[in-house]
Amino acid sequence: MKSMRHVIGYFLFVLSLIAWAAISILPFLNLSIEMGAAITTALIVGGEIAFVLSIALLGKEFLGKINSFFNKLNFFQKGK
């Protein structure tokens, strides 16, 4: 069984993904430019804080899994 630390870490990681996904929905809402900018800023900051806290709770192994996932997608090509 996972410890409470892992459960909270995974929850924060999913929350950070949801925050970033919510940003893509904002242009379709009927918001003023100022309100849209404020909500976007809050979602970016909140998502990044949740991501950093999730990495702190889940440890280097989880960060290694994330890095290997993006390396498999060839986002970061070495030697070029």
Secondary structure as UniProt FT lines:
FT   HELIX           4..23
FT   TURN            24..25
FT   HELIX           26..28
FT   HELIX           33..58
FT   HELIX           60..72
FT   TURN            73..74
FT   TURN            78..79
//
